[in-house]
Amino acid sequence: MSLASGRRTAREMYGCGGFCFHHNLDAWGDTAPVDYAYCGVWPMGGAWLSLHFWEHYRFGLDREFLRKEAYPVMKEAAEFLADFLIDDGHGHLVTNPSYSPENSYRLPDGTVGQQTVGATMDYEIIRALFSACTQASEILGVDADFARGWLRS
């Protein structure tokens, strides 16, 4: 994972802390959107990939791995998401831009679209990552205040 590139992408594209990767993270560590595909603009890639660190920890329960490797990456991904979520004007926190890789929609004029605001898939990843970060912070005895913020988001 290219955290330095992901930090730059989060900061420059979204004005957020932490890091983000888009759909097409490549071998050169480019984390910005690429190509013309509608799925190229999907800033949830880093959060999704960071969940693999949590699964690795859960398999072996290696606290040292959790402390040194998994939690720092998961926390930075969660920091991005906490900054990335915006109020939709109706009191709901939403992701934008967003898309669901399995769905599209048709507008009244017949135009088919994939980009949206707040695809359900985003919220599934956010909930899983915030939950994993909260559990990890409790296991490690760190970041209690920060973890409470994830529960409010």
Rosetta blueprint (number, residue, H / E / L):
1 M L
2 S L
3 L H
4 A H
5 S H
6 G H
7 R H
8 R H
9 T H
10 A H
11 R H
12 E H
13 M H
14 Y H
15 G L
16 C L
17 G L
18 G L
19 F L
20 C L
21 F L
22 H L
23 H L
24 N L
25 L L
26 D L
27 A L
28 W L
29 G L
30 D L
31 T L
32 A L
33 P L
34 V L
35 D L
36 Y L
37 A L
38 Y H
39 C H
40 G H
41 V L
42 W L
43 P L
44 M L
45 G H
46 G H
47 A H
48 W H
49 L H
50 S H
51 L H
52 H H
53 F H
54 W H
55 E H
56 H H
57 Y H
58 R H
59 F H
60 G H
61 L L
62 D L
63 R H
64 E H
65 F H
66 L H
67 R H
68 K H
69 E H
70 A H
71 Y H
72 P H
73 V H
74 M H
75 K H
76 E H
77 A H
78 A H
79 E H
80 F H
81 L H
82 A H
83 D H
84 F H
85 L L
86 I E
87 D E
88 D L
89 G L
90 H L
91 G L
92 H L
93 L E
94 V E
95 T L
96 N L
97 P L
98 S E
99 Y E
100 S L
101 P L
102 E L
103 N L
104 S L
105 Y E
106 R E
107 L L
108 P L
109 D L
110 G L
111 T L
112 V E
113 G E
114 Q L
115 Q E
116 T E
117 V L
118 G L
119 A L
120 T H
121 M H
122 D H
123 Y H
124 E H
125 I H
126 I H
127 R H
128 A H
129 L H
130 F H
131 S H
132 A H
133 C H
134 T H
135 Q H
136 A H
137 S H
138 E H
139 I H
140 L H
141 G L
142 V L
143 D L
144 A H
145 D H
146 F H
147 A H
148 R H
149 G H
150 W H
151 L H
152 R H
153 S L
